[in-house]
Amino acid sequence: MSKDLLENEIVKLRIIELEYTYRNAFDTTDKVKLDQAKAEFEADVRRIYLEETREHLPDRIEIYPSSELIKYNDDVSETIRQSGYDGTAIYLSDSDNQINQVHIISQGSVGQEDWLDHCLKYCLFGL
């Protein structure tokens, strides 16, 4: 069993913050722009990991933004499309070193409607 490559709390927090900055770049129907954003995100993840651990990540990293999976998959139900969920999966693999890990960075599903509903019910009225 390999160690969790993103077990370092600072690495995790920096990557979570990074994912939020890519939110708009990942939210595109232009495949070329999406592929460019994914490549830049991967480069930033590698940079952060190297800065914090002085080690390199495996050569094989795949980035899967939720927006890509929803927009390019016709089998996804309308309920899921309208859920407001946003996040990114980072897949790391290296068969030589027995690394096979998926890390999910989830932004949750708090859209404007959810936020208003939450604030009105819980913050203002204490329900």
N, C-alpha and C positions, 0 to 999 in steps of 0.2 A: 504494500500500500504506500503510495507516495504522499508526501506532505501536502497540505493545503497551500497552494501557491499564493493565495490572497489572505492568509491568516494574519498577516501584519495589519493591525488596526489602522495605522496611518495610511497604508496603501489602499485599504478598503475605502476609507473616508475620502481620500483624494480621487479615487476612481468614481465613487458615487457622485461627488461634486462635478467631476468631468462629464459624467453621463448627462447631468442636467444641462450643461452648456451645449451639448449636442442635440438636444431635444428638437429644435427647429430644423437643424440640418438633416436629421433622420426622418422628419415628417415631410417627405416629398414623393411625388409619383414619377419623378425623373430618375430613371435607373442609373444614369451616369453620375448625377449629383449624389445619389445615395451611395454608390460604390466609392466615390471620392470621400464622402463623409466617414464611411466605415474604415477606409484606409487611414485617414487622419486620426480617427479615434483609436485605432489599433496602435499607431505610432505613439500617440500620447500615453496610452496604457503602458506600452513598453518603456517609455521614458520615465514615467512615474515609478514603475517597478524598479528600474535600474537606479534611479535617484535614491530610493528609500532602502533598497536591499543590497545594492552593489552586485546584483546578480542579473542574469538575462532570463527572460521568459522563453519557453520553448519556441521553436521556429513556427509551429503550426498554431495559429490563433484564428478563430472564426468569430465574427461579430454578427449578432442577430437582433436588430432592433424590432420591438413589437410592431411598430408601424409598418415595417416591411412584411412581416408575416401576415398581418391583417390585410394590407392593400394588395398584395400579390397572390393571395390564396382565396380562390372563389368558393372554397368549401367552408369558410368561416361564416358562422351565422350572423345575422344582423344584430342580435343581442350583444355578441362579443364586439362587433364593429362599433357599436354605440356605447360600450361600457366605460370608455374614458381611460381604460388601463394604458399605462405607458411604462416602458422599461426596456432593458437590453440584456441579452444573454451573451456571455463571453465564454467560448469553448476553447480550452487549452488541451493540446494533446502532444505526446511524445512517446511513441511506443518503446524506444530504446530505454527510456527512464521510467517506464510504467506510469505515465501521466495521462489521465483521462478525466478532466474536470470541467464542469459547467458552473459558472457563477452568474447568478441572476441579480441584476440591479433593478429593483422595482420602484417606480415612482407612485404606484398606487392608482386609484381611480377617482381622485378628487377633482372633478371638473367644477366649473362655476356654479352649476346647479346644486351639486353636492355641498359645496362650501356654503352657499346661501342657506340651504336646508339645515345644515349642521349649526351654523351660527344662529339662525333664527330660533331653532328648537332648543339648543343646548346652552348657548352663550347668553341669549337674551331672556329666554323663558324658563331655563333650568329644567327642561323636560328630559 
